[in-house]
Amino acid sequence: MRQIRVLLVDDHALFREGLAGIIAAQPDMQVVGEASDGLEALVKARELNPDLILMDIQMPGMDGLEATREILKSQPEVKVVMLT
């Protein structure tokens, strides 16, 4: 069974940790990386090529909406779920 590769993006470490725990309990999903802002998400998305990105909308610096636009320009196959 192929696992869904997930990138977590949120500026709150505790929230990312909680999501990572929930995802780790799923046999068909794997957290491949975490980012704390939109700019870091761009870098990690290019490096890790995730299948799914769970993206916070409001973050300091580059927000989730802008990061999503930029990621989808170069990786249109990536699915992004926005979190608030």
C-alpha distance (Angstrom), angle and dihedral (degrees) to the residues before:
residue distance angle dihedral
M1 . . .
R2 3.81 . .
Q3 3.79 114.4 .
I4 3.80 122.9 -134.1
R5 3.81 107.8 -117.6
V6 3.82 110.3 -135.8
L7 3.81 131.0 -164.2
L8 3.83 114.9 -162.0
V9 3.81 117.4 -150.4
D10 3.80 120.1 -175.4
D11 3.78 134.1 123.9
H12 3.82 92.4 -132.7
A13 3.82 111.2 81.4
L14 3.80 93.7 -162.2
F15 3.81 91.5 55.0
R16 3.83 91.2 48.8
E17 3.80 89.3 49.2
G18 3.81 91.1 52.4
L19 3.80 92.6 48.9
A20 3.79 90.7 47.1
G21 3.80 89.5 54.5
I22 3.78 92.9 50.8
I23 3.80 92.1 47.7
A24 3.81 92.7 46.4
A25 3.81 88.0 60.2
Q26 3.81 90.3 59.9
P27 3.82 112.7 88.2
D28 3.81 92.7 -151.8
M29 3.83 97.8 49.4
Q30 3.81 134.5 69.3
V31 3.81 130.0 -174.6
V32 3.80 104.9 -132.9
G33 3.80 97.0 176.6
E34 3.78 150.3 -13.9
A35 3.80 133.8 -137.2
S36 3.80 131.2 -170.8
D37 3.82 99.6 -154.5
G38 3.78 142.2 16.1
L39 3.78 96.9 -94.3
E40 3.79 92.1 51.9
A41 3.82 88.0 47.4
L42 3.82 90.2 57.4
V43 3.79 91.4 52.9
K44 3.81 94.6 44.4
A45 3.81 93.1 46.2
R46 3.80 90.5 55.3
E47 3.81 93.0 45.0
L48 3.79 98.8 43.2
N49 3.83 103.5 30.5
P50 3.83 95.0 -148.1
D51 3.80 123.7 -164.8
L52 3.80 92.1 -140.4
I53 3.80 134.4 24.5
L54 3.80 120.8 -161.4
M55 3.81 100.3 -155.2
D56 3.80 129.9 -169.5
I57 3.80 112.5 -140.5
Q58 3.81 101.0 -147.8
M59 3.79 115.6 52.4
P60 3.80 132.9 139.3
G61 3.78 116.5 -94.9
M62 3.79 109.4 5.9
D63 3.80 108.9 19.2
G64 3.79 125.6 -142.4
L65 3.79 95.5 -99.5
E66 3.79 93.8 55.7
A67 3.80 92.2 42.7
T68 3.80 90.8 50.9
R69 3.81 91.9 51.5
E70 3.80 90.9 51.2
I71 3.81 95.0 45.1
L72 3.80 93.1 49.4
K73 3.81 91.5 52.2
S74 3.79 90.9 65.2
Q75 3.81 100.0 23.7
P76 3.82 108.0 34.3
E77 3.80 91.9 162.9
V78 3.83 92.7 65.5
K79 3.81 115.8 102.0
V80 3.80 115.7 -139.0
V81 3.78 125.4 -161.9
M82 3.79 113.5 -166.5
L83 3.81 118.8 -140.2
T84 3.79 127.8 -164.0
